[in-house]
Amino acid sequence: MKILIVEDEPQMLENMKSSLEREHYRVETADNYLSAIDKIGGYDYDCILLDITLPDGNGLELLQELKKMGKEEGVIVVSAKDSLEDRLKGLDLGADDYLPKPFHMAELNARVKAIIRRRNFEGSNIIEFGNVSVRPENRTVYINEQVLNLNRKEYDILMYLISNRQRLVTKSALAEHVWGDHIDQSDSFDFIYSQMKNLRKKLSDEKATIMIEAVYGVGYKLKDIQ
């Protein structure tokens, strides 16, 4: 899962980033309005942590722009402003949650997990597709209740495909989400092919009832073959 933190206070930004990376999220950051609008316009995220007070703009205006773009990221407003008016305005503009500073990082992690579960997996702690089940809390995958051993990238690929199981996922979108925003500077997608080959073989060897279908020249789609 990929998260964008929009926060101008350096130490707070680093603390949030480090805490979320320990939970195995891919984390991108922006410390001002212009940088944030550039990232939001160019990339997709599972959750955005948004400060209201930025040196060159207002986080609530950024939230308005996000909705104008038709983006569907979950948004948690994270701000020292804790007035009822600010909370209501943020929620009215489409924020999913409001976390006033100061806060414990454990609470931040819990709020992020709740947003991602609610938006991507209908609030469930266990995601099931065919005979494959995933428990995101401990990044564990099961086939018929037997653990499937995956490396970190294989797990991230599988989770992204399950999250988008109704869609055709392009190679560039998969690379961006799993490997980071600057992957478009890469000359080829060979690194995806090797990870994908290993993941498909593991699913097949363990008799998963789902398969990753390659759409030549475009990307991949997850299919239930029961």
Sequence and secondary structure as in RCSB ss.txt:
>XXXX:A:sequence
MKILIVEDEPQMLENMKSSLEREHYRVETADNYLSAIDKIGGYDYDCILLDITLPDGNGLELLQELKKMGKEEGV
IVVSAKDSLEDRLKGLDLGADDYLPKPFHMAELNARVKAIIRRRNFEGSNIIEFGNVSVRPENRTVYINEQVLNL
NRKEYDILMYLISNRQRLVTKSALAEHVWGDHIDQSDSFDFIYSQMKNLRKKLSDEKATIMIEAVYGVGYKLKDI
Q
>XXXX:A:secstr
 EEEEE   HHHHHHHHHHHHHTT EEEEESSHHHHHHHHHH   SEEEE SEETTEEHHHHHHHHHHTT   EE
EEEES   HHHHHHHHHTT SEEEESS  HHHHHHHHHHHHHHHHHTT SSEEETTEEEETTTTEEEETTEEE  
 HHHHHHHHHHHHTTTS EEHHHHHHHHH GGGGG S  HHHHHHHHHHHHHHHHTT SEEEEEETTTEEEEEE 
 
